[in-house]
Amino acid sequence: MKLLRYGAPGEERPALLDETGVLRDLSTHVVDITGQAFAAGLMDRLRAIDPASLPVVPGRPRIGPCVGDVVNFYAIGLNYTDHAEETGAPIPREPILFNKTRSCIVGPDDDVILPPGSVETDWEVELALLVGQRCYRIGEAEASAAIAGYFICNDISERDYQLKREGLWTKGKCCPTFGPIGPWLVTPDELGDPQRLGLWLDVNGTRMQTGHTSRMIFPVAEIVSYLSHFLILEPGDIITTGTPPGVGLGMKPNRFLRVGDEMRLGIEGLGEQHQRVVAHPG
């Protein structure tokens, strides 16, 4: 099942994409697409609905973030062997954890705003997931069962803030618009094995990133299980799981985003995103 949210920012309505690619409104059945809704039995309610009975969404509305009411936004760094190699970093022995913030989340096709004075803003196509159950100190089988769905994240990163300033990576990961997610959340039963997916990202029509989730150092079930041994994962938490090679930081010379650039990115079975890079207003 492909679930999404559409409408103006802050006014998104729940919807599903049916098997023919038609967008259908769910708002008479579901308040919103959230981790808390999954924990409360959302999938049981949705399975009882005939998609053909739902109203068609007219026109071409804005597609919003595929998940609402996010609780925490966790991210894993250097999780592809070939990405670690391109940046000259050692292969991590354990998952590298950092935080993004809810305030950086935008829709999959919304503009990405360069922070004032930024000269090192970078792209990162990533597989992300939504936690649908409360988890603490669980094994990998339980971790897989706790995942409500998967989607694309572009983990936009300001490398000067991230790597050249004192403190945590979080400084370079949380600027407004630095977390496009969607277009859809795809449920695990439809997506299949998350470790068999191709990823790609283009800038201005040129392929920059090409990768495959089989190259993850830590697979998604291991990541969820691992994090649950350090903190309680709540329904509504999202986790983005690292990027393959081809980021601007790994190029010689480095190549970073500028106003007017356009990014297009996708993951097998999860659709595509498209963002335009714009200047900070004022």
N, C-alpha and C positions, 0 to 999 in steps of 0.2 A: 504494500500500500504506500502511495506517495501522498504525504500530507504537507500542507503549506498554509501560508497566511498572506492575505492580499489587502490592499487599501493604503490609505495615507499613513505616514508615520504616527504611531501611537493610537491608530484607529483600525488596525488590521483585524480582519475577519478570518475564521478558519475555513479551510477548503481542502478538497482532495483532487488529485489529477486522476481521471479514470483511465481505463485501458486504451481508450482511443485518443488520449491526449487532451480531453476536454476538461476544463476547470469547473468544478461543481462546489457550490456553497454548502457548508456544514453548520452554519450558525444556528439553525433551528434544533440541532442535535447536540452541539458541542459549544462550550463557552469559548475555549481557546485551545491551541495546541501547546501543551506545557508538560513538563515532567510530572508535575503534581496530578495532572489529568490522567497520564498513563498509570501512575501509582493507584489511582482511584478506579481503574477498570475501563479506561478509554477504549482499548482495543476490543473488548467484549461488546461495547455499544456500537462501534463502527462495523464490526463483522455482521451485525444484525441489520444493517442498512443496505438496501439495493442502490448502488451509485446512480443508476438510471432514474431513480425517483427524486434525486436531488436537483435543485434548480441550477441551470447553467449560468456561470458568471459571464456577463456580457462584456464585449470590448477587450481591451488590453490593459487591465489595471496594473498598477505597481505591485510587484511581488515583494513582500516584506521579509524580515528574518523568519526562518521556518519554525523557530521556537520562541514562544513568549514567556515572560516571567522567569527568566534565567536566574538561578540562585548564585552559583559560582561558575567562573570561566577558567578552567585549568588548561595548561598547555605543556607539551613535552618537547624538549629541544634536542637537536642532533640525534634523531631517531632513525635515520637512514644511513646505511654504511657508506653509500656513495656520496651523500651530502657531507658527512663528517670528513671524508677524504678530500673533497674539494675545498673545504675551509681550513684544512690542515689540523683539525682537532682530533684528539685521540678518541677511539671508540669508547663510549661511556660504559662503565660496568653496571650502572643502575640508571633507570630513567631520570633524566634531568627535568625537574619540575619548576615551572614559573607560572605566574598568574597574568591573565588579561582581566579586563573589567567589563561589567555589563554595559557600561556607558560607551564602549567602543563598538558595540554591535549595530550593524546596519543590514539592509537588504542586499541580496546578491548582485543587483544592478545599480545600486546607489553610488553616487560619486564618492571618491576617496579624496579627502582634503589633506593637502600637505601642511604640516605644522609650520608656523612662522619661522623662517630662517632654515628650514630643513634642507639638507643637501645629500642625505644618505638614507632616504626612505626606500625600502626594498619590498619585494613580493615573496609570498610563500604559499603555494597551493598545498592544502592539507585535508586529510580525512578526519572528520570530527564526529563525535557521538553524543547522544543525550542519555543521561542516567535516568532510569525510570523507577528505580527502587532504592530504598535506603540501604546502604552497604557499609559494613564495618568488618574488617579482617576476614574477608571471604576468599575462597579459592577461585581458580580460573573458570571452572564450569559455572559457578554461581555468578561470576562476573559477566560471562556471556549472556546469561539469562536476565541480568539487570539492565542490559542495554536496550533502550526503547527504540532507537533508530540511528541512522547514519546520514551525514550530509557533508557538503563542501564548506570549508573555511579558507579564506585568504588571510593568513596571519601576517598582515602588514606590519613592518618592523622598521623603526628609525634606528639605524645602526650606530650613529653617533651617540644618541641617547642610551642605547642598549649596552654598548661595548666600551665607550670612551669616557663615560661619566662614572662617578663613584656609585657603588651600590648595586642594586638588582637589575636584571634584564627587564623587569616590569616597566621601567622608565621608558623604554623604547617600544613597548608593545601595546600601550593603552590609549594612545591619542584618539580623539573622536574620529570615527569611521574606520578604525584599524581592525575591525572584526566583521567583515561581510560573511554572512552565513546563509545557506540555502542553495538553490531555490526550493528544494523539497527536503523533507525528512523521509527517508525510505526505511520501512520497517525491516528488521532482520530476516523475516521469512521471505521477503521479496528480494532482498539484496544478495543473500547467500554468503559465501565466505568473504569476509572483509580483507583477507590477505591475498586476494586474487584480483586486484583492481589496478588498472592503469590510471595515472594522473598526468596532467599536462598544464602548461601555462604559456600564453603568448603575450608579448608586449609589442604593440603596434604591428601586429601581424607576423612577428618573428617568434618562432618557438624558442623559449628560454628553458623551460623545465619539461623533462620527460622522465617519468619514474613509474615504479610499481610497488604496491604495498607488500609484496613478498620480500622486499629489501629492507623492511623495518627491522631494526635491532630488537625492539620489544613489541610484539604483536599486541593488538588492542585488548584482548582478554587479560594478558599479563599486565598491561598498564593499569587497567581498572582494579585488578586484584592488588597490585603493588600499592597504588595510592590508598586503597582502603585499609592498609596496615599502618598508615600514618595519620589518617583523618577520616571522618565520616563523610561518605558521599551521599548527597541528598537527591531525591527526585527534583529535576530542574537544573542540576549541574550539567555543564557541557565540558567535554575534554577534546582538545584538538591534538593530533598525535604525531606531529612532525612533518617535515617537508623533504622531498627528494632533491637531487642536485639541480643546479641551474639558477640559483639566486644571484642577484647582482653582486653581493659581497664576495662570491666565489669566482667572479670573473677577473681577468687580468687584461686591461685595467678594470677596476670596479665600474659597474653600470647601475645607476640608481634612477628612481622615478623623477620625472619633471612634469610641470603643468602641461596638460595637453596629451600626455601619454594615455594609452588605452590598454587595459588588461582584459584578456579573455582566458578563462580557465575551466577545467572540467575533470570529472572522475567518472569512470565507467559506472553506469547505472544510477548516477546521482545528478545528472544534468550538467549545466554550465552556468557560469557567472560572467558578467561583463561590467567592468568599472572604468570610468573616466577619471583622470587625476586633475583636480582643480586647486586653485589657490585658496588659502585661508581667507575668509571674508574679513576685510578690515586689516 
